[in-house]
Amino acid sequence: MELLKIDNTKECRIVSRLNRFVVEIKVDGVKRRAHINNTGRLKELLVKGKRGLLHQSWC
C-alpha cells in the first residue's frame, strides 16, 4: 500500500547546505544545487552524505 506517490523524483546525496534556500546535492555523480522549500533548521536531515529525494519541477 502506497500512502503517497510523487512523480518525477530521483535519489540524491546531500553535499552541503549553502543557505536557507539552497542545498548542494550530488545526482548521478554530478554536483548540483537545489531549492529547499522548508527554510527551517533541518539540522538532523541535511547532513553530508545523507540520502534524499529530489523532485524536479519545471517553471
PDBQT receptor file of N, H, CA, C and O in Angstrom, charges set to zero:
ATOM      1  N   MET A   1       0.833  -1.183   0.000  1.00  0.00    +0.000 N 
ATOM      2  CA  MET A   1       0.000   0.000   0.000  1.00  0.00    +0.000 C 
ATOM      3  C   MET A   1       0.881   1.250   0.000  1.00  0.00    +0.000 C 
ATOM      4  O   MET A   1       1.755   1.405   0.852  1.00  0.00    +0.000 OA
ATOM      5  N   GLU A   2       0.645   2.116  -0.940  1.00  0.00    +0.000 N 
ATOM      6  H   GLU A   2      -0.065   1.991  -1.633  1.00  0.00    +0.000 HD
ATOM      7  CA  GLU A   2       1.382   3.376  -1.010  1.00  0.00    +0.000 C 
ATOM      8  C   GLU A   2       0.563   4.482  -0.380  1.00  0.00    +0.000 C 
ATOM      9  O   GLU A   2      -0.612   4.657  -0.703  1.00  0.00    +0.000 OA
ATOM     10  N   LEU A   3       1.175   5.220   0.508  1.00  0.00    +0.000 N 
ATOM     11  H   LEU A   3       2.130   5.079   0.771  1.00  0.00    +0.000 HD
ATOM     12  CA  LEU A   3       0.475   6.336   1.127  1.00  0.00    +0.000 C 
ATOM     13  C   LEU A   3       0.493   7.565   0.238  1.00  0.00    +0.000 C 
ATOM     14  O   LEU A   3      -0.500   8.286   0.136  1.00  0.00    +0.000 OA
ATOM     15  N   LEU A   4       1.630   7.798  -0.403  1.00  0.00    +0.000 N 
ATOM     16  H   LEU A   4       2.436   7.212  -0.320  1.00  0.00    +0.000 HD
ATOM     17  CA  LEU A   4       1.781   8.998  -1.223  1.00  0.00    +0.000 C 
ATOM     18  C   LEU A   4       2.733   8.691  -2.362  1.00  0.00    +0.000 C 
ATOM     19  O   LEU A   4       3.841   8.205  -2.133  1.00  0.00    +0.000 OA
ATOM     20  N   LYS A   5       2.321   8.964  -3.566  1.00  0.00    +0.000 N 
ATOM     21  H   LYS A   5       1.421   9.359  -3.752  1.00  0.00    +0.000 HD
ATOM     22  CA  LYS A   5       3.183   8.763  -4.719  1.00  0.00    +0.000 C 
ATOM     23  C   LYS A   5       3.478  10.126  -5.341  1.00  0.00    +0.000 C 
ATOM     24  O   LYS A   5       2.565  10.877  -5.684  1.00  0.00    +0.000 OA
ATOM     25  N   ILE A   6       4.755  10.430  -5.478  1.00  0.00    +0.000 N 
ATOM     26  H   ILE A   6       5.497   9.820  -5.199  1.00  0.00    +0.000 HD
ATOM     27  CA  ILE A   6       5.173  11.685  -6.083  1.00  0.00    +0.000 C 
ATOM     28  C   ILE A   6       5.979  11.345  -7.326  1.00  0.00    +0.000 C 
ATOM     29  O   ILE A   6       6.999  10.660  -7.243  1.00  0.00    +0.000 OA
ATOM     30  N   ASP A   7       5.528  11.817  -8.464  1.00  0.00    +0.000 N 
ATOM     31  H   ASP A   7       4.700  12.373  -8.532  1.00  0.00    +0.000 HD
ATOM     32  CA  ASP A   7       6.218  11.563  -9.726  1.00  0.00    +0.000 C 
ATOM     33  C   ASP A   7       7.439  12.464  -9.861  1.00  0.00    +0.000 C 
ATOM     34  O   ASP A   7       7.587  13.447  -9.135  1.00  0.00    +0.000 OA
ATOM     35  N   ASN A   8       8.305  12.116 -10.794  1.00  0.00    +0.000 N 
ATOM     36  H   ASN A   8       8.185  11.317 -11.384  1.00  0.00    +0.000 HD
ATOM     37  CA  ASN A   8       9.497  12.905 -11.124  1.00  0.00    +0.000 C 
ATOM     38  C   ASN A   8      10.454  13.058  -9.947  1.00  0.00    +0.000 C 
ATOM     39  O   ASN A   8      10.987  14.146  -9.729  1.00  0.00    +0.000 OA
ATOM     40  N   THR A   9      10.680  11.993  -9.188  1.00  0.00    +0.000 N 
ATOM     41  H   THR A   9      10.246  11.109  -9.365  1.00  0.00    +0.000 HD
ATOM     42  CA  THR A   9      11.652  12.050  -8.095  1.00  0.00    +0.000 C 
ATOM     43  C   THR A   9      12.895  11.260  -8.468  1.00  0.00    +0.000 C 
ATOM     44  O   THR A   9      12.836  10.313  -9.252  1.00  0.00    +0.000 OA
ATOM     45  N   LYS A  10      14.007  11.660  -7.902  1.00  0.00    +0.000 N 
ATOM     46  H   LYS A  10      14.055  12.430  -7.265  1.00  0.00    +0.000 HD
ATOM     47  CA  LYS A  10      15.275  11.000  -8.146  1.00  0.00    +0.000 C 
ATOM     48  C   LYS A  10      16.070  11.001  -6.850  1.00  0.00    +0.000 C 
ATOM     49  O   LYS A  10      16.019  11.965  -6.087  1.00  0.00    +0.000 OA
ATOM     50  N   GLU A  11      16.797   9.935  -6.603  1.00  0.00    +0.000 N 
ATOM     51  H   GLU A  11      16.839   9.152  -7.223  1.00  0.00    +0.000 HD
ATOM     52  CA  GLU A  11      17.605   9.865  -5.387  1.00  0.00    +0.000 C 
ATOM     53  C   GLU A  11      18.836  10.761  -5.525  1.00  0.00    +0.000 C 
ATOM     54  O   GLU A  11      19.421  10.879  -6.602  1.00  0.00    +0.000 OA
ATOM     55  N   CYS A  12      19.211  11.386  -4.416  1.00  0.00    +0.000 N 
ATOM     56  H   CYS A  12      18.736  11.291  -3.542  1.00  0.00    +0.000 HD
ATOM     57  CA  CYS A  12      20.389  12.250  -4.394  1.00  0.00    +0.000 C 
ATOM     58  C   CYS A  12      21.091  12.079  -3.059  1.00  0.00    +0.000 C 
ATOM     59  O   CYS A  12      20.573  11.435  -2.146  1.00  0.00    +0.000 OA
ATOM     60  N   ARG A  13      22.273  12.663  -2.958  1.00  0.00    +0.000 N 
ATOM     61  H   ARG A  13      22.693  13.186  -3.699  1.00  0.00    +0.000 HD
ATOM     62  CA  ARG A  13      23.029  12.694  -1.702  1.00  0.00    +0.000 C 
ATOM     63  C   ARG A  13      23.306  14.145  -1.348  1.00  0.00    +0.000 C 
ATOM     64  O   ARG A  13      23.638  14.952  -2.217  1.00  0.00    +0.000 OA
ATOM     65  N   ILE A  14      23.171  14.472  -0.079  1.00  0.00    +0.000 N 
ATOM     66  H   ILE A  14      22.902  13.817   0.627  1.00  0.00    +0.000 HD
ATOM     67  CA  ILE A  14      23.424  15.827   0.397  1.00  0.00    +0.000 C 
ATOM     68  C   ILE A  14      24.937  16.075   0.437  1.00  0.00    +0.000 C 
ATOM     69  O   ILE A  14      25.692  15.250   0.950  1.00  0.00    +0.000 OA
ATOM     70  N   VAL A  15      25.368  17.206  -0.103  1.00  0.00    +0.000 N 
ATOM     71  H   VAL A  15      24.755  17.877  -0.520  1.00  0.00    +0.000 HD
ATOM     72  CA  VAL A  15      26.767  17.620  -0.023  1.00  0.00    +0.000 C 
ATOM     73  C   VAL A  15      26.902  18.695   1.053  1.00  0.00    +0.000 C 
ATOM     74  O   VAL A  15      27.709  18.553   1.972  1.00  0.00    +0.000 OA
ATOM     75  N   SER A  16      26.119  19.769   0.944  1.00  0.00    +0.000 N 
ATOM     76  H   SER A  16      25.463  19.884   0.198  1.00  0.00    +0.000 HD
ATOM     77  CA  SER A  16      26.142  20.812   1.970  1.00  0.00    +0.000 C 
ATOM     78  C   SER A  16      24.942  21.737   1.795  1.00  0.00    +0.000 C 
ATOM     79  O   SER A  16      24.346  21.815   0.721  1.00  0.00    +0.000 OA
ATOM     80  N   ARG A  17      24.612  22.423   2.858  1.00  0.00    +0.000 N 
ATOM     81  H   ARG A  17      25.097  22.359   3.731  1.00  0.00    +0.000 HD
ATOM     82  CA  ARG A  17      23.553  23.429   2.789  1.00  0.00    +0.000 C 
ATOM     83  C   ARG A  17      24.237  24.781   2.635  1.00  0.00    +0.000 C 
ATOM     84  O   ARG A  17      25.033  25.183   3.484  1.00  0.00    +0.000 OA
ATOM     85  N   LEU A  18      23.927  25.470   1.561  1.00  0.00    +0.000 N 
ATOM     86  H   LEU A  18      23.281  25.143   0.872  1.00  0.00    +0.000 HD
ATOM     87  CA  LEU A  18      24.599  26.729   1.268  1.00  0.00    +0.000 C 
ATOM     88  C   LEU A  18      23.963  27.905   1.993  1.00  0.00    +0.000 C 
ATOM     89  O   LEU A  18      24.668  28.794   2.470  1.00  0.00    +0.000 OA
ATOM     90  N   ASN A  19      22.648  27.916   2.080  1.00  0.00    +0.000 N 
ATOM     91  H   ASN A  19      22.075  27.194   1.692  1.00  0.00    +0.000 HD
ATOM     92  CA  ASN A  19      21.929  28.943   2.829  1.00  0.00    +0.000 C 
ATOM     93  C   ASN A  19      20.533  28.420   3.144  1.00  0.00    +0.000 C 
ATOM     94  O   ASN A  19      20.270  27.228   2.983  1.00  0.00    +0.000 OA
ATOM     95  N   ARG A  20      19.643  29.288   3.586  1.00  0.00    +0.000 N 
ATOM     96  H   ARG A  20      19.856  30.256   3.716  1.00  0.00    +0.000 HD
ATOM     97  CA  ARG A  20      18.293  28.839   3.978  1.00  0.00    +0.000 C 
ATOM     98  C   ARG A  20      17.513  28.230   2.820  1.00  0.00    +0.000 C 
ATOM     99  O   ARG A  20      16.622  27.409   3.041  1.00  0.00    +0.000 OA
ATOM    100  N   PHE A  21      17.831  28.614   1.609  1.00  0.00    +0.000 N 
ATOM    101  H   PHE A  21      18.554  29.280   1.430  1.00  0.00    +0.000 HD
ATOM    102  CA  PHE A  21      17.017  28.225   0.457  1.00  0.00    +0.000 C 
ATOM    103  C   PHE A  21      17.699  27.266  -0.513  1.00  0.00    +0.000 C 
ATOM    104  O   PHE A  21      17.036  26.722  -1.397  1.00  0.00    +0.000 OA
ATOM    105  N   VAL A  22      19.004  27.044  -0.372  1.00  0.00    +0.000 N 
ATOM    106  H   VAL A  22      19.542  27.485   0.346  1.00  0.00    +0.000 HD
ATOM    107  CA  VAL A  22      19.749  26.263  -1.360  1.00  0.00    +0.000 C 
ATOM    108  C   VAL A  22      20.589  25.174  -0.687  1.00  0.00    +0.000 C 
ATOM    109  O   VAL A  22      21.246  25.406   0.328  1.00  0.00    +0.000 OA
ATOM    110  N   VAL A  23      20.547  23.988  -1.281  1.00  0.00    +0.000 N 
ATOM    111  H   VAL A  23      20.014  23.800  -2.105  1.00  0.00    +0.000 HD
ATOM    112  CA  VAL A  23      21.367  22.878  -0.822  1.00  0.00    +0.000 C 
ATOM    113  C   VAL A  23      22.162  22.363  -2.022  1.00  0.00    +0.000 C 
ATOM    114  O   VAL A  23      21.661  22.316  -3.145  1.00  0.00    +0.000 OA
ATOM    115  N   GLU A  24      23.408  21.980  -1.757  1.00  0.00    +0.000 N 
ATOM    116  H   GLU A  24      23.815  22.019  -0.845  1.00  0.00    +0.000 HD
ATOM    117  CA  GLU A  24      24.214  21.375  -2.806  1.00  0.00    +0.000 C 
ATOM    118  C   GLU A  24      24.044  19.865  -2.682  1.00  0.00    +0.000 C 
ATOM    119  O   GLU A  24      24.187  19.303  -1.596  1.00  0.00    +0.000 OA
ATOM    120  N   ILE A  25      23.737  19.217  -3.798  1.00  0.00    +0.000 N 
ATOM    121  H   ILE A  25      23.620  19.674  -4.680  1.00  0.00    +0.000 HD
ATOM    122  CA  ILE A  25      23.472  17.781  -3.807  1.00  0.00    +0.000 C 
ATOM    123  C   ILE A  25      24.297  17.119  -4.902  1.00  0.00    +0.000 C 
ATOM    124  O   ILE A  25      24.849  17.787  -5.776  1.00  0.00    +0.000 OA
ATOM    125  N   LYS A  26      24.370  15.801  -4.838  1.00  0.00    +0.000 N 
ATOM    126  H   LYS A  26      23.922  15.258  -4.128  1.00  0.00    +0.000 HD
ATOM    127  CA  LYS A  26      25.006  15.015  -5.885  1.00  0.00    +0.000 C 
ATOM    128  C   LYS A  26      23.944  14.088  -6.470  1.00  0.00    +0.000 C 
ATOM    129  O   LYS A  26      23.334  13.287  -5.760  1.00  0.00    +0.000 OA
ATOM    130  N   VAL A  27      23.736  14.215  -7.785  1.00  0.00    +0.000 N 
ATOM    131  H   VAL A  27      24.231  14.865  -8.361  1.00  0.00    +0.000 HD
ATOM    132  CA  VAL A  27      22.771  13.379  -8.500  1.00  0.00    +0.000 C 
ATOM    133  C   VAL A  27      23.503  12.713  -9.647  1.00  0.00    +0.000 C 
ATOM    134  O   VAL A  27      24.105  13.394 -10.477  1.00  0.00    +0.000 OA
ATOM    135  N   ASP A  28      23.460  11.402  -9.705  1.00  0.00    +0.000 N 
ATOM    136  H   ASP A  28      22.971  10.849  -9.030  1.00  0.00    +0.000 HD
ATOM    137  CA  ASP A  28      24.158  10.653 -10.760  1.00  0.00    +0.000 C 
ATOM    138  C   ASP A  28      25.636  11.043 -10.842  1.00  0.00    +0.000 C 
ATOM    139  O   ASP A  28      26.204  11.101 -11.933  1.00  0.00    +0.000 OA
ATOM    140  N   GLY A  29      26.256  11.308  -9.690  1.00  0.00    +0.000 N 
ATOM    141  H   GLY A  29      25.795  11.261  -8.804  1.00  0.00    +0.000 HD
ATOM    142  CA  GLY A  29      27.665  11.638  -9.636  1.00  0.00    +0.000 C 
ATOM    143  C   GLY A  29      28.005  13.082  -9.982  1.00  0.00    +0.000 C 
ATOM    144  O   GLY A  29      29.179  13.450 -10.017  1.00  0.00    +0.000 OA
ATOM    145  N   VAL A  30      26.984  13.906 -10.239  1.00  0.00    +0.000 N 
ATOM    146  H   VAL A  30      26.031  13.607 -10.211  1.00  0.00    +0.000 HD
ATOM    147  CA  VAL A  30      27.196  15.301 -10.622  1.00  0.00    +0.000 C 
ATOM    148  C   VAL A  30      26.675  16.216  -9.513  1.00  0.00    +0.000 C 
ATOM    149  O   VAL A  30      25.554  16.048  -9.033  1.00  0.00    +0.000 OA
ATOM    150  N   LYS A  31      27.509  17.196  -9.109  1.00  0.00    +0.000 N 
ATOM    151  H   LYS A  31      28.419  17.333  -9.499  1.00  0.00    +0.000 HD
ATOM    152  CA  LYS A  31      27.065  18.162  -8.099  1.00  0.00    +0.000 C 
ATOM    153  C   LYS A  31      26.103  19.152  -8.734  1.00  0.00    +0.000 C 
ATOM    154  O   LYS A  31      26.334  19.647  -9.838  1.00  0.00    +0.000 OA
ATOM    155  N   ARG A  32      25.020  19.433  -8.017  1.00  0.00    +0.000 N 
ATOM    156  H   ARG A  32      24.832  19.031  -7.120  1.00  0.00    +0.000 HD
ATOM    157  CA  ARG A  32      24.023  20.395  -8.473  1.00  0.00    +0.000 C 
ATOM    158  C   ARG A  32      23.520  21.178  -7.271  1.00  0.00    +0.000 C 
ATOM    159  O   ARG A  32      23.793  20.829  -6.122  1.00  0.00    +0.000 OA
ATOM    160  N   ARG A  33      22.793  22.224  -7.551  1.00  0.00    +0.000 N 
ATOM    161  H   ARG A  33      22.571  22.508  -8.484  1.00  0.00    +0.000 HD
ATOM    162  CA  ARG A  33      22.157  22.997  -6.485  1.00  0.00    +0.000 C 
ATOM    163  C   ARG A  33      20.649  22.824  -6.602  1.00  0.00    +0.000 C 
ATOM    164  O   ARG A  33      20.097  22.741  -7.699  1.00  0.00    +0.000 OA
ATOM    165  N   ALA A  34      20.000  22.773  -5.447  1.00  0.00    +0.000 N 
ATOM    166  H   ALA A  34      20.449  22.841  -4.556  1.00  0.00    +0.000 HD
ATOM    167  CA  ALA A  34      18.554  22.581  -5.428  1.00  0.00    +0.000 C 
ATOM    168  C   ALA A  34      17.926  23.554  -4.430  1.00  0.00    +0.000 C 
ATOM    169  O   ALA A  34      18.555  23.951  -3.450  1.00  0.00    +0.000 OA
ATOM    170  N   HIS A  35      16.702  23.921  -4.692  1.00  0.00    +0.000 N 
ATOM    171  H   HIS A  35      16.191  23.599  -5.488  1.00  0.00    +0.000 HD
ATOM    172  CA  HIS A  35      15.930  24.803  -3.817  1.00  0.00    +0.000 C 
ATOM    173  C   HIS A  35      15.328  23.980  -2.694  1.00  0.00    +0.000 C 
ATOM    174  O   HIS A  35      14.860  22.863  -2.912  1.00  0.00    +0.000 OA
ATOM    175  N   ILE A  36      15.342  24.538  -1.492  1.00  0.00    +0.000 N 
ATOM    176  H   ILE A  36      15.722  25.446  -1.315  1.00  0.00    +0.000 HD
ATOM    177  CA  ILE A  36      14.702  23.900  -0.340  1.00  0.00    +0.000 C 
ATOM    178  C   ILE A  36      13.439  24.690  -0.033  1.00  0.00    +0.000 C 
ATOM    179  O   ILE A  36      13.500  25.901   0.182  1.00  0.00    +0.000 OA
ATOM    180  N   ASN A  37      12.301  24.016  -0.011  1.00  0.00    +0.000 N 
ATOM    181  H   ASN A  37      12.252  23.033  -0.185  1.00  0.00    +0.000 HD
ATOM    182  CA  ASN A  37      11.066  24.756   0.269  1.00  0.00    +0.000 C 
ATOM    183  C   ASN A  37      10.794  24.897   1.761  1.00  0.00    +0.000 C 
ATOM    184  O   ASN A  37       9.863  25.603   2.148  1.00  0.00    +0.000 OA
ATOM    185  N   ASN A  38      11.580  24.246   2.602  1.00  0.00    +0.000 N 
ATOM    186  H   ASN A  38      12.336  23.672   2.287  1.00  0.00    +0.000 HD
ATOM    187  CA  ASN A  38      11.454  24.374   4.048  1.00  0.00    +0.000 C 
ATOM    188  C   ASN A  38      12.690  25.113   4.555  1.00  0.00    +0.000 C 
ATOM    189  O   ASN A  38      13.792  24.567   4.524  1.00  0.00    +0.000 OA
ATOM    190  N   THR A  39      12.518  26.331   5.015  1.00  0.00    +0.000 N 
ATOM    191  H   THR A  39      11.622  26.775   5.040  1.00  0.00    +0.000 HD
ATOM    192  CA  THR A  39      13.666  27.137   5.444  1.00  0.00    +0.000 C 
ATOM    193  C   THR A  39      14.036  26.923   6.907  1.00  0.00    +0.000 C 
ATOM    194  O   THR A  39      14.875  27.644   7.445  1.00  0.00    +0.000 OA
ATOM    195  N   GLY A  40      13.419  25.944   7.549  1.00  0.00    +0.000 N 
ATOM    196  H   GLY A  40      12.737  25.359   7.112  1.00  0.00    +0.000 HD
ATOM    197  CA  GLY A  40      13.741  25.638   8.941  1.00  0.00    +0.000 C 
ATOM    198  C   GLY A  40      15.154  25.094   9.070  1.00  0.00    +0.000 C 
ATOM    199  O   GLY A  40      15.846  24.927   8.065  1.00  0.00    +0.000 OA
ATOM    200  N   ARG A  41      15.581  24.823  10.264  1.00  0.00    +0.000 N 
ATOM    201  H   ARG A  41      15.019  24.958  11.080  1.00  0.00    +0.000 HD
ATOM    202  CA  ARG A  41      16.962  24.377  10.505  1.00  0.00    +0.000 C 
ATOM    203  C   ARG A  41      17.277  23.051   9.818  1.00  0.00    +0.000 C 
ATOM    204  O   ARG A  41      18.305  22.929   9.151  1.00  0.00    +0.000 OA
ATOM    205  N   LEU A  42      16.403  22.060   9.975  1.00  0.00    +0.000 N 
ATOM    206  H   LEU A  42      15.568  22.159  10.517  1.00  0.00    +0.000 HD
ATOM    207  CA  LEU A  42      16.583  20.735   9.361  1.00  0.00    +0.000 C 
ATOM    208  C   LEU A  42      17.975  20.161   9.615  1.00  0.00    +0.000 C 
ATOM    209  O   LEU A  42      18.514  19.417   8.796  1.00  0.00    +0.000 OA
ATOM    210  N   LYS A  43      18.538  20.517  10.751  1.00  0.00    +0.000 N 
ATOM    211  H   LYS A  43      18.100  21.121  11.417  1.00  0.00    +0.000 HD
ATOM    212  CA  LYS A  43      19.914  20.160  11.084  1.00  0.00    +0.000 C 
ATOM    213  C   LYS A  43      20.171  18.651  11.034  1.00  0.00    +0.000 C 
ATOM    214  O   LYS A  43      21.232  18.221  10.582  1.00  0.00    +0.000 OA
ATOM    215  N   GLU A  44      19.227  17.863  11.487  1.00  0.00    +0.000 N 
ATOM    216  H   GLU A  44      18.365  18.213  11.854  1.00  0.00    +0.000 HD
ATOM    217  CA  GLU A  44      19.411  16.415  11.509  1.00  0.00    +0.000 C 
ATOM    218  C   GLU A  44      19.109  15.769  10.158  1.00  0.00    +0.000 C 
ATOM    219  O   GLU A  44      19.428  14.597   9.955  1.00  0.00    +0.000 OA
ATOM    220  N   LEU A  45      18.503  16.509   9.237  1.00  0.00    +0.000 N 
ATOM    221  H   LEU A  45      18.244  17.461   9.403  1.00  0.00    +0.000 HD
ATOM    222  CA  LEU A  45      18.161  15.955   7.927  1.00  0.00    +0.000 C 
ATOM    223  C   LEU A  45      19.162  16.311   6.838  1.00  0.00    +0.000 C 
ATOM    224  O   LEU A  45      19.476  15.482   5.984  1.00  0.00    +0.000 OA
ATOM    225  N   LEU A  46      19.661  17.538   6.865  1.00  0.00    +0.000 N 
ATOM    226  H   LEU A  46      19.406  18.212   7.558  1.00  0.00    +0.000 HD
ATOM    227  CA  LEU A  46      20.575  17.996   5.816  1.00  0.00    +0.000 C 
ATOM    228  C   LEU A  46      22.028  17.804   6.263  1.00  0.00    +0.000 C 
ATOM    229  O   LEU A  46      22.752  18.761   6.539  1.00  0.00    +0.000 OA
ATOM    230  N   VAL A  47      22.420  16.532   6.324  1.00  0.00    +0.000 N 
ATOM    231  H   VAL A  47      21.832  15.755   6.101  1.00  0.00    +0.000 HD
ATOM    232  CA  VAL A  47      23.747  16.147   6.775  1.00  0.00    +0.000 C 
ATOM    233  C   VAL A  47      24.514  15.576   5.581  1.00  0.00    +0.000 C 
ATOM    234  O   VAL A  47      23.960  14.814   4.788  1.00  0.00    +0.000 OA
ATOM    235  N   LYS A  48      25.779  15.944   5.458  1.00  0.00    +0.000 N 
ATOM    236  H   LYS A  48      26.229  16.563   6.102  1.00  0.00    +0.000 HD
ATOM    237  CA  LYS A  48      26.600  15.472   4.352  1.00  0.00    +0.000 C 
ATOM    238  C   LYS A  48      26.529  13.951   4.226  1.00  0.00    +0.000 C 
ATOM    239  O   LYS A  48      26.710  13.225   5.204  1.00  0.00    +0.000 OA
ATOM    240  N   GLY A  49      26.265  13.482   3.009  1.00  0.00    +0.000 N 
ATOM    241  H   GLY A  49      26.118  14.072   2.214  1.00  0.00    +0.000 HD
ATOM    242  CA  GLY A  49      26.208  12.052   2.730  1.00  0.00    +0.000 C 
ATOM    243  C   GLY A  49      24.837  11.432   2.901  1.00  0.00    +0.000 C 
ATOM    244  O   GLY A  49      24.607  10.303   2.468  1.00  0.00    +0.000 OA
ATOM    245  N   LYS A  50      23.924  12.156   3.525  1.00  0.00    +0.000 N 
ATOM    246  H   LYS A  50      24.110  13.073   3.877  1.00  0.00    +0.000 HD
ATOM    247  CA  LYS A  50      22.580  11.628   3.758  1.00  0.00    +0.000 C 
ATOM    248  C   LYS A  50      21.816  11.510   2.430  1.00  0.00    +0.000 C 
ATOM    249  O   LYS A  50      21.922  12.375   1.561  1.00  0.00    +0.000 OA
ATOM    250  N   ARG A  51      21.062  10.446   2.295  1.00  0.00    +0.000 N 
ATOM    251  H   ARG A  51      20.976   9.743   3.002  1.00  0.00    +0.000 HD
ATOM    252  CA  ARG A  51      20.268  10.212   1.102  1.00  0.00    +0.000 C 
ATOM    253  C   ARG A  51      19.023  11.076   1.120  1.00  0.00    +0.000 C 
ATOM    254  O   ARG A  51      18.427  11.289   2.176  1.00  0.00    +0.000 OA
ATOM    255  N   GLY A  52      18.627  11.572  -0.033  1.00  0.00    +0.000 N 
ATOM    256  H   GLY A  52      19.111  11.399  -0.891  1.00  0.00    +0.000 HD
ATOM    257  CA  GLY A  52      17.424  12.368  -0.138  1.00  0.00    +0.000 C 
ATOM    258  C   GLY A  52      16.699  12.080  -1.441  1.00  0.00    +0.000 C 
ATOM    259  O   GLY A  52      17.192  11.339  -2.291  1.00  0.00    +0.000 OA
ATOM    260  N   LEU A  53      15.539  12.667  -1.583  1.00  0.00    +0.000 N 
ATOM    261  H   LEU A  53      15.139  13.269  -0.892  1.00  0.00    +0.000 HD
ATOM    262  CA  LEU A  53      14.793  12.563  -2.831  1.00  0.00    +0.000 C 
ATOM    263  C   LEU A  53      14.633  13.945  -3.418  1.00  0.00    +0.000 C 
ATOM    264  O   LEU A  53      14.246  14.894  -2.735  1.00  0.00    +0.000 OA
ATOM    265  N   LEU A  54      14.933  14.037  -4.668  1.00  0.00    +0.000 N 
ATOM    266  H   LEU A  54      15.248  13.267  -5.223  1.00  0.00    +0.000 HD
ATOM    267  CA  LEU A  54      14.857  15.292  -5.403  1.00  0.00    +0.000 C 
ATOM    268  C   LEU A  54      13.610  15.254  -6.261  1.00  0.00    +0.000 C 
ATOM    269  O   LEU A  54      13.385  14.290  -6.993  1.00  0.00    +0.000 OA
ATOM    270  N   HIS A  55      12.801  16.291  -6.177  1.00  0.00    +0.000 N 
ATOM    271  H   HIS A  55      12.983  17.074  -5.582  1.00  0.00    +0.000 HD
ATOM    272  CA  HIS A  55      11.615  16.405  -7.036  1.00  0.00    +0.000 C 
ATOM    273  C   HIS A  55      11.902  17.466  -8.063  1.00  0.00    +0.000 C 
ATOM    274  O   HIS A  55      12.119  18.631  -7.729  1.00  0.00    +0.000 OA
ATOM    275  N   GLN A  56      11.902  17.061  -9.311  1.00  0.00    +0.000 N 
ATOM    276  H   GLN A  56      11.725  16.115  -9.582  1.00  0.00    +0.000 HD
ATOM    277  CA  GLN A  56      12.191  18.002 -10.379  1.00  0.00    +0.000 C 
ATOM    278  C   GLN A  56      10.888  18.618 -10.859  1.00  0.00    +0.000 C 
ATOM    279  O   GLN A  56       9.966  17.921 -11.282  1.00  0.00    +0.000 OA
ATOM    280  N   SER A  57      10.835  19.941 -10.783  1.00  0.00    +0.000 N 
ATOM    281  H   SER A  57      11.585  20.507 -10.440  1.00  0.00    +0.000 HD
ATOM    282  CA  SER A  57       9.649  20.639 -11.283  1.00  0.00    +0.000 C 
ATOM    283  C   SER A  57      10.106  21.702 -12.261  1.00  0.00    +0.000 C 
ATOM    284  O   SER A  57      11.221  22.213 -12.161  1.00  0.00    +0.000 OA
ATOM    285  N   TRP A  58       9.273  22.022 -13.173  1.00  0.00    +0.000 N 
ATOM    286  H   TRP A  58       8.367  21.607 -13.255  1.00  0.00    +0.000 HD
ATOM    287  CA  TRP A  58       9.593  22.975 -14.233  1.00  0.00    +0.000 C 
ATOM    288  C   TRP A  58       8.698  24.185 -14.101  1.00  0.00    +0.000 C 
ATOM    289  O   TRP A  58       7.493  24.048 -13.888  1.00  0.00    +0.000 OA
ATOM    290  N   CYS A  59       9.271  25.368 -14.225  1.00  0.00    +0.000 N 
ATOM    291  H   CYS A  59      10.250  25.479 -14.399  1.00  0.00    +0.000 HD
ATOM    292  CA  CYS A  59       8.508  26.610 -14.155  1.00  0.00    +0.000 C 
ATOM    293  C   CYS A  59       8.130  27.053 -15.548  1.00  0.00    +0.000 C 
ATOM    294  O   CYS A  59       7.480  28.085 -15.713  1.00  0.00    +0.000 OA
TER     295      CYS A  59
